């Protein structure tokens, strides 16, 4: 399964990942007026973060304070 290591990392090390992503949707003014739109944008942002975390885990990128989530968000293009 692609990104399995990243998904396992998130599950074990970032328990509040869902809340953090929901906060990002609000901060970056995504249109979450309906459940369908909210789920769409949530999925897009979630997979972008998973891809960045997977890249960091595979390449051994040093992450400041071991906060992989904030590192991934900092490298996203919103």
Biopython code that builds the backbone (N, CA, C, O; Angstrom):
import numpy as np
from Bio.PDB.StructureBuilder import StructureBuilder

atoms = [
    (1, "UNK", "N", (0.850, -1.179, 0.000)),
    (1, "UNK", "CA", (0.000, 0.000, 0.000)),
    (1, "UNK", "C", (0.895, 1.241, 0.000)),
    (1, "UNK", "O", (1.816, 1.339, 0.811)),
    (2, "UNK", "N", (0.632, 2.182, -0.898)),
    (2, "UNK", "CA", (1.460, 3.396, -0.929)),
    (2, "UNK", "C", (1.261, 4.236, 0.336)),
    (2, "UNK", "O", (0.162, 4.329, 0.883)),
    (3, "UNK", "N", (2.341, 4.828, 0.767)),
    (3, "UNK", "CA", (2.331, 5.737, 1.920)),
    (3, "UNK", "C", (1.966, 5.041, 3.231)),
    (3, "UNK", "O", (1.527, 5.689, 4.181)),
    (4, "UNK", "N", (2.148, 3.730, 3.279)),
    (4, "UNK", "CA", (1.778, 2.989, 4.486)),
    (4, "UNK", "C", (2.605, 3.444, 5.698)),
    (4, "UNK", "O", (2.074, 3.583, 6.799)),
    (5, "UNK", "N", (3.906, 3.673, 5.485)),
    (5, "UNK", "CA", (4.769, 4.106, 6.581)),
    (5, "UNK", "C", (4.336, 5.469, 7.111)),
    (5, "UNK", "O", (4.325, 5.697, 8.321)),
    (6, "UNK", "N", (3.980, 6.371, 6.202)),
    (6, "UNK", "CA", (3.534, 7.707, 6.621)),
    (6, "UNK", "C", (2.208, 7.636, 7.376)),
    (6, "UNK", "O", (2.021, 8.331, 8.375)),
    (7, "UNK", "N", (1.297, 6.802, 6.903)),
    (7, "UNK", "CA", (0.010, 6.665, 7.582)),
    (7, "UNK", "C", (0.193, 6.073, 8.974)),
    (7, "UNK", "O", (-0.470, 6.490, 9.924)),
    (8, "UNK", "N", (1.091, 5.104, 9.093)),
    (8, "UNK", "CA", (1.376, 4.501, 10.393)),
    (8, "UNK", "C", (2.024, 5.533, 11.324)),
    (8, "UNK", "O", (1.706, 5.586, 12.512)),
    (9, "UNK", "N", (2.924, 6.346, 10.784)),
    (9, "UNK", "CA", (3.574, 7.398, 11.574)),
    (9, "UNK", "C", (2.525, 8.371, 12.115)),
    (9, "UNK", "O", (2.550, 8.727, 13.293)),
    (10, "UNK", "N", (1.619, 8.791, 11.258)),
    (10, "UNK", "CA", (0.581, 9.743, 11.673)),
    (10, "UNK", "C", (-0.305, 9.125, 12.748)),
    (10, "UNK", "O", (-0.626, 9.770, 13.746)),
    (11, "UNK", "N", (-0.692, 7.883, 12.541)),
    (11, "UNK", "CA", (-1.573, 7.214, 13.504)),
    (11, "UNK", "C", (-0.916, 7.107, 14.878)),
    (11, "UNK", "O", (-1.585, 7.261, 15.900)),
    (12, "UNK", "N", (0.385, 6.844, 14.908)),
    (12, "UNK", "CA", (1.083, 6.633, 16.175)),
    (12, "UNK", "C", (1.624, 7.912, 16.808)),
    (12, "UNK", "O", (1.761, 7.977, 18.029)),
    (13, "UNK", "N", (1.933, 8.927, 16.008)),
    (13, "UNK", "CA", (2.630, 10.097, 16.538)),
    (13, "UNK", "C", (1.872, 11.408, 16.468)),
    (13, "UNK", "O", (2.271, 12.378, 17.112)),
    (14, "UNK", "N", (0.795, 11.465, 15.710)),
    (14, "UNK", "CA", (0.032, 12.721, 15.581)),
    (14, "UNK", "C", (-1.444, 12.414, 15.850)),
    (14, "UNK", "O", (-2.243, 12.354, 14.915)),
    (15, "UNK", "N", (-1.807, 12.221, 17.115)),
    (15, "UNK", "CA", (-3.183, 11.834, 17.431)),
    (15, "UNK", "C", (-4.231, 12.896, 17.092)),
    (15, "UNK", "O", (-5.399, 12.569, 16.883)),
    (16, "UNK", "N", (-3.821, 14.154, 17.037)),
    (16, "UNK", "CA", (-4.770, 15.230, 16.743)),
    (16, "UNK", "C", (-4.701, 15.687, 15.292)),
    (16, "UNK", "O", (-5.022, 16.835, 14.983)),
    (17, "UNK", "N", (-4.290, 14.807, 14.416)),
    (17, "UNK", "CA", (-4.116, 15.148, 12.999)),
    (17, "UNK", "C", (-5.417, 15.664, 12.379)),
    (17, "UNK", "O", (-5.400, 16.645, 11.636)),
    (18, "UNK", "N", (-6.525, 15.020, 12.675)),
    (18, "UNK", "CA", (-7.810, 15.424, 12.091)),
    (18, "UNK", "C", (-8.153, 16.866, 12.488)),
    (18, "UNK", "O", (-8.563, 17.663, 11.645)),
    (19, "UNK", "N", (-7.986, 17.194, 13.765)),
    (19, "UNK", "CA", (-8.292, 18.538, 14.222)),
    (19, "UNK", "C", (-7.357, 19.566, 13.590)),
    (19, "UNK", "O", (-7.781, 20.668, 13.244)),
    (20, "UNK", "N", (-6.092, 19.205, 13.444)),
    (20, "UNK", "CA", (-5.134, 20.118, 12.828)),
    (20, "UNK", "C", (-5.509, 20.408, 11.376)),
    (20, "UNK", "O", (-5.427, 21.551, 10.928)),
    (21, "UNK", "N", (-5.917, 19.376, 10.644)),
    (21, "UNK", "CA", (-6.306, 19.578, 9.245)),
    (21, "UNK", "C", (-7.564, 20.439, 9.170)),
    (21, "UNK", "O", (-7.659, 21.328, 8.324)),
    (22, "UNK", "N", (-8.528, 20.179, 10.049)),
    (22, "UNK", "CA", (-9.740, 20.993, 10.057)),
    (22, "UNK", "C", (-9.411, 22.454, 10.352)),
    (22, "UNK", "O", (-10.025, 23.352, 9.775)),
    (23, "UNK", "N", (-8.460, 22.699, 11.235)),
    (23, "UNK", "CA", (-8.036, 24.078, 11.516)),
    (23, "UNK", "C", (-7.391, 24.710, 10.291)),
    (23, "UNK", "O", (-7.594, 25.895, 10.027)),
    (24, "UNK", "N", (-6.617, 23.933, 9.541)),
    (24, "UNK", "CA", (-6.006, 24.458, 8.318)),
    (24, "UNK", "C", (-7.060, 24.876, 7.305)),
    (24, "UNK", "O", (-6.908, 25.896, 6.632)),
    (25, "UNK", "N", (-8.131, 24.089, 7.192)),
    (25, "UNK", "CA", (-9.198, 24.427, 6.254)),
    (25, "UNK", "C", (-9.811, 25.779, 6.588)),
    (25, "UNK", "O", (-10.153, 26.551, 5.693)),
    (26, "UNK", "N", (-9.947, 26.059, 7.866)),
    (26, "UNK", "CA", (-10.507, 27.337, 8.303)),
    (26, "UNK", "C", (-9.489, 28.459, 8.096)),
    (26, "UNK", "O", (-9.837, 29.525, 7.588)),
    (27, "UNK", "N", (-8.252, 28.228, 8.483)),
    (27, "UNK", "CA", (-7.209, 29.255, 8.381)),
    (27, "UNK", "C", (-7.009, 29.695, 6.939)),
    (27, "UNK", "O", (-6.875, 30.887, 6.663)),
    (28, "UNK", "N", (-6.988, 28.729, 6.012)),
    (28, "UNK", "CA", (-6.731, 29.065, 4.612)),
    (28, "UNK", "C", (-8.007, 29.301, 3.805)),
    (28, "UNK", "O", (-7.986, 29.266, 2.575)),
    (29, "UNK", "N", (-9.109, 29.540, 4.502)),
    (29, "UNK", "CA", (-10.384, 29.953, 3.901)),
    (29, "UNK", "C", (-10.908, 29.009, 2.824)),
    (29, "UNK", "O", (-11.415, 29.455, 1.794)),
    (30, "UNK", "N", (-10.786, 27.721, 3.060)),
    (30, "UNK", "CA", (-11.421, 26.776, 2.145)),
    (30, "UNK", "C", (-12.931, 26.860, 2.333)),
    (30, "UNK", "O", (-13.412, 27.079, 3.445)),
    (31, "UNK", "N", (-13.672, 26.687, 1.249)),
    (31, "UNK", "CA", (-15.132, 26.725, 1.312)),
    (31, "UNK", "C", (-15.620, 25.393, 1.883)),
    (31, "UNK", "O", (-15.702, 24.394, 1.167)),
    (32, "UNK", "N", (-15.940, 25.389, 3.167)),
    (32, "UNK", "CA", (-16.417, 24.163, 3.818)),
    (32, "UNK", "C", (-17.873, 24.328, 4.259)),
    (32, "UNK", "O", (-18.288, 23.840, 5.310)),
    (33, "UNK", "N", (-18.628, 25.028, 3.422)),
    (33, "UNK", "CA", (-20.014, 25.335, 3.764)),
    (33, "UNK", "C", (-20.914, 24.104, 3.735)),
    (33, "UNK", "O", (-21.962, 24.095, 4.380)),
    (34, "UNK", "N", (-20.528, 23.078, 3.005)),
    (34, "UNK", "CA", (-21.310, 21.837, 2.985)),
    (34, "UNK", "C", (-20.399, 20.681, 3.367)),
    (34, "UNK", "O", (-19.176, 20.781, 3.263)),
    (35, "UNK", "N", (-20.996, 19.599, 3.802)),
    (35, "UNK", "CA", (-20.211, 18.423, 4.181)),
    (35, "UNK", "C", (-19.429, 17.888, 2.999)),
    (35, "UNK", "O", (-18.290, 17.445, 3.151)),
    (36, "UNK", "N", (-20.025, 17.928, 1.839)),
    (36, "UNK", "CA", (-19.341, 17.419, 0.647)),
    (36, "UNK", "C", (-18.072, 18.222, 0.342)),
    (36, "UNK", "O", (-17.020, 17.646, 0.064)),
    (37, "UNK", "N", (-18.178, 19.552, 0.395)),
    (37, "UNK", "CA", (-17.009, 20.402, 0.142)),
    (37, "UNK", "C", (-15.963, 20.207, 1.232)),
    (37, "UNK", "O", (-14.767, 20.139, 0.950)),
    (38, "UNK", "N", (-16.419, 20.118, 2.480)),
    (38, "UNK", "CA", (-15.501, 19.916, 3.589)),
    (38, "UNK", "C", (-14.732, 18.611, 3.405)),
    (38, "UNK", "O", (-13.510, 18.592, 3.559)),
    (39, "UNK", "N", (-15.414, 17.539, 3.084)),
    (39, "UNK", "CA", (-14.758, 16.244, 2.892)),
    (39, "UNK", "C", (-13.785, 16.274, 1.714)),
    (39, "UNK", "O", (-12.709, 15.679, 1.773)),
    (40, "UNK", "N", (-14.168, 16.963, 0.656)),
    (40, "UNK", "CA", (-13.301, 17.062, -0.521)),
    (40, "UNK", "C", (-11.986, 17.748, -0.167)),
    (40, "UNK", "O", (-10.910, 17.215, -0.440)),
    (41, "UNK", "N", (-12.074, 18.918, 0.434)),
    (41, "UNK", "CA", (-10.868, 19.660, 0.769)),
    (41, "UNK", "C", (-10.073, 18.981, 1.881)),
    (41, "UNK", "O", (-8.843, 19.016, 1.873)),
    (42, "UNK", "N", (-10.760, 18.372, 2.824)),
    (42, "UNK", "CA", (-10.078, 17.639, 3.885)),
    (42, "UNK", "C", (-9.221, 16.532, 3.273)),
    (42, "UNK", "O", (-8.061, 16.359, 3.648)),
    (43, "UNK", "N", (-9.794, 15.788, 2.332)),
    (43, "UNK", "CA", (-9.067, 14.713, 1.676)),
    (43, "UNK", "C", (-7.861, 15.207, 0.901)),
    (43, "UNK", "O", (-6.794, 14.594, 0.938)),
    (44, "UNK", "N", (-8.030, 16.306, 0.206)),
    (44, "UNK", "CA", (-6.922, 16.867, -0.584)),
    (44, "UNK", "C", (-5.775, 17.279, 0.332)),
    (44, "UNK", "O", (-4.624, 16.916, 0.090)),
    (45, "UNK", "N", (-6.083, 18.031, 1.373)),
    (45, "UNK", "CA", (-5.046, 18.501, 2.288)),
    (45, "UNK", "C", (-4.407, 17.319, 3.020)),
    (45, "UNK", "O", (-3.191, 17.287, 3.207)),
    (46, "UNK", "N", (-5.219, 16.359, 3.431)),
    (46, "UNK", "CA", (-4.693, 15.194, 4.140)),
    (46, "UNK", "C", (-3.681, 14.448, 3.278)),
    (46, "UNK", "O", (-2.605, 14.101, 3.764)),
    (47, "UNK", "N", (-4.000, 14.193, 2.014)),
    (47, "UNK", "CA", (-3.088, 13.447, 1.158)),
    (47, "UNK", "C", (-1.840, 14.234, 0.819)),
    (47, "UNK", "O", (-0.774, 13.644, 0.643)),
    (48, "UNK", "N", (-1.941, 15.552, 0.722)),
    (48, "UNK", "CA", (-0.739, 16.363, 0.513)),
    (48, "UNK", "C", (0.194, 16.229, 1.718)),
    (48, "UNK", "O", (1.407, 16.102, 1.555)),
    (49, "UNK", "N", (-0.368, 16.256, 2.911)),
    (49, "UNK", "CA", (0.437, 16.128, 4.124)),
    (49, "UNK", "C", (1.042, 14.732, 4.210)),
    (49, "UNK", "O", (2.214, 14.590, 4.558)),
    (50, "UNK", "N", (0.268, 13.706, 3.901)),
    (50, "UNK", "CA", (0.783, 12.332, 3.926)),
    (50, "UNK", "C", (1.938, 12.177, 2.948)),
    (50, "UNK", "O", (2.942, 11.543, 3.273)),
    (51, "UNK", "N", (1.808, 12.746, 1.760)),
    (51, "UNK", "CA", (2.879, 12.651, 0.771)),
    (51, "UNK", "C", (4.150, 13.334, 1.264)),
    (51, "UNK", "O", (5.247, 12.811, 1.067)),
    (52, "UNK", "N", (4.017, 14.495, 1.901)),
    (52, "UNK", "CA", (5.192, 15.196, 2.422)),
    (52, "UNK", "C", (5.829, 14.420, 3.575)),
    (52, "UNK", "O", (7.054, 14.316, 3.649)),
    (53, "UNK", "N", (5.019, 13.883, 4.459)),
    (53, "UNK", "CA", (5.558, 13.098, 5.576)),
    (53, "UNK", "C", (6.250, 11.847, 5.048)),
    (53, "UNK", "O", (7.315, 11.474, 5.541)),
    (54, "UNK", "N", (5.658, 11.200, 4.055)),
    (54, "UNK", "CA", (6.278, 10.015, 3.462)),
    (54, "UNK", "C", (7.632, 10.366, 2.856)),
    (54, "UNK", "O", (8.604, 9.630, 3.026)),
    (55, "UNK", "N", (7.692, 11.482, 2.157)),
    (55, "UNK", "CA", (8.959, 11.926, 1.568)),
    (55, "UNK", "C", (10.014, 12.126, 2.658)),
    (55, "UNK", "O", (11.158, 11.699, 2.505)),
    (56, "UNK", "N", (9.626, 12.775, 3.752)),
    (56, "UNK", "CA", (10.574, 13.026, 4.839)),
    (56, "UNK", "C", (11.042, 11.730, 5.481)),
    (56, "UNK", "O", (12.221, 11.587, 5.804)),
    (57, "UNK", "N", (10.131, 10.789, 5.667)),
    (57, "UNK", "CA", (10.511, 9.511, 6.272)),
    (57, "UNK", "C", (11.433, 8.712, 5.352)),
    (57, "UNK", "O", (12.383, 8.082, 5.817)),
    (58, "UNK", "N", (11.154, 8.737, 4.060)),
    (58, "UNK", "CA", (11.959, 7.968, 3.109)),
    (58, "UNK", "C", (13.347, 8.567, 2.908)),
    (58, "UNK", "O", (14.322, 7.832, 2.750)),
    (59, "UNK", "N", (13.446, 9.887, 2.912)),
    (59, "UNK", "CA", (14.716, 10.533, 2.609)),
    (59, "UNK", "C", (15.518, 10.912, 3.849)),
    (59, "UNK", "O", (16.680, 11.303, 3.738)),
    (60, "UNK", "N", (14.913, 10.800, 5.019)),
    (60, "UNK", "CA", (15.628, 11.122, 6.244)),
    (60, "UNK", "C", (15.866, 12.605, 6.438)),
    (60, "UNK", "O", (16.870, 13.002, 7.027)),
    (61, "UNK", "N", (14.957, 13.423, 5.950)),
    (61, "UNK", "CA", (15.067, 14.877, 6.100)),
    (61, "UNK", "C", (15.033, 15.229, 7.595)),
    (61, "UNK", "O", (14.141, 14.778, 8.314)),
    (62, "UNK", "N", (15.998, 16.031, 8.066)),
    (62, "UNK", "CA", (15.948, 16.436, 9.482)),
    (62, "UNK", "C", (14.791, 17.406, 9.713)),
    (62, "UNK", "O", (14.650, 18.402, 9.004)),
    (63, "UNK", "N", (13.975, 17.103, 10.701)),
    (63, "UNK", "CA", (12.802, 17.921, 11.001)),
    (63, "UNK", "C", (12.989, 18.567, 12.368)),
    (63, "UNK", "O", (13.276, 17.892, 13.357)),
    (64, "UNK", "N", (12.823, 19.878, 12.406)),
    (64, "UNK", "CA", (13.009, 20.634, 13.647)),
    (64, "UNK", "C", (11.990, 20.219, 14.691)),
    (64, "UNK", "O", (10.797, 20.144, 14.399)),
    (65, "UNK", "N", (12.446, 19.950, 15.897)),
    (65, "UNK", "CA", (11.608, 19.559, 17.046)),
    (65, "UNK", "C", (10.806, 18.285, 16.792)),
    (65, "UNK", "O", (9.839, 18.021, 17.506)),
    (66, "UNK", "N", (11.177, 17.510, 15.815)),
    (66, "UNK", "CA", (10.475, 16.268, 15.465)),
    (66, "UNK", "C", (8.978, 16.475, 15.241)),
    (66, "UNK", "O", (8.188, 15.558, 15.469)),
    (67, "UNK", "N", (8.585, 17.656, 14.802)),
    (67, "UNK", "CA", (7.178, 17.924, 14.509)),
    (67, "UNK", "C", (6.962, 17.791, 13.007)),
    (67, "UNK", "O", (6.980, 18.777, 12.270)),
    (68, "UNK", "N", (6.760, 16.564, 12.574)),
    (68, "UNK", "CA", (6.642, 16.237, 11.160)),
    (68, "UNK", "C", (5.418, 16.906, 10.529)),
    (68, "UNK", "O", (5.466, 17.302, 9.365)),
    (69, "UNK", "N", (4.327, 17.036, 11.280)),
    (69, "UNK", "CA", (3.112, 17.644, 10.740)),
    (69, "UNK", "C", (3.364, 19.101, 10.369)),
    (69, "UNK", "O", (3.048, 19.524, 9.257)),
    (70, "UNK", "N", (3.930, 19.868, 11.297)),
    (70, "UNK", "CA", (4.185, 21.291, 11.001)),
    (70, "UNK", "C", (5.191, 21.451, 9.872)),
    (70, "UNK", "O", (5.080, 22.378, 9.069)),
    (71, "UNK", "N", (6.168, 20.559, 9.804)),
    (71, "UNK", "CA", (7.132, 20.602, 8.709)),
    (71, "UNK", "C", (6.423, 20.384, 7.369)),
    (71, "UNK", "O", (6.679, 21.097, 6.399)),
    (72, "UNK", "N", (5.533, 19.396, 7.329)),
    (72, "UNK", "CA", (4.809, 19.088, 6.096)),
    (72, "UNK", "C", (3.915, 20.259, 5.690)),
    (72, "UNK", "O", (3.867, 20.623, 4.515)),
    (73, "UNK", "N", (3.211, 20.849, 6.648)),
    (73, "UNK", "CA", (2.332, 21.985, 6.355)),
    (73, "UNK", "C", (3.163, 23.162, 5.857)),
    (73, "UNK", "O", (2.738, 23.875, 4.948)),
    (74, "UNK", "N", (4.323, 23.372, 6.431)),
    (74, "UNK", "CA", (5.187, 24.456, 6.007)),
    (74, "UNK", "C", (5.687, 24.296, 4.575)),
    (74, "UNK", "O", (6.052, 25.280, 3.931)),
    (75, "UNK", "N", (5.704, 23.071, 4.079)),
    (75, "UNK", "CA", (6.175, 22.819, 2.722)),
    (75, "UNK", "C", (5.045, 22.696, 1.702)),
    (75, "UNK", "O", (5.299, 22.446, 0.523)),
    (76, "UNK", "N", (3.813, 22.868, 2.144)),
    (76, "UNK", "CA", (2.679, 22.804, 1.226)),
    (76, "UNK", "C", (2.503, 24.131, 0.495)),
    (76, "UNK", "O", (2.856, 25.195, 1.005)),
    (77, "UNK", "N", (1.954, 24.043, -0.695)),
    (77, "UNK", "CA", (1.608, 25.239, -1.455)),
    (77, "UNK", "C", (0.095, 25.393, -1.428)),
    (77, "UNK", "O", (-0.621, 24.672, -2.123)),
    (78, "UNK", "N", (-0.388, 26.332, -0.625)),
    (78, "UNK", "CA", (-1.850, 26.534, -0.520)),
    (78, "UNK", "C", (-2.312, 27.516, -1.548)),
    (78, "UNK", "O", (-3.503, 27.818, -1.621)),
]
sb = StructureBuilder()
sb.init_structure("model")
sb.init_model(0)
sb.init_chain("A")
sb.init_seg("    ")
for serial, (resi, resn, name, xyz) in enumerate(atoms, 1):
    if name == "N":
        sb.init_residue(resn, " ", resi, " ")
    sb.init_atom(name, np.array(xyz, "f"), 0.0, 1.0, " ", f" {name:<3s}", serial, name[0])
structure = sb.get_structure()
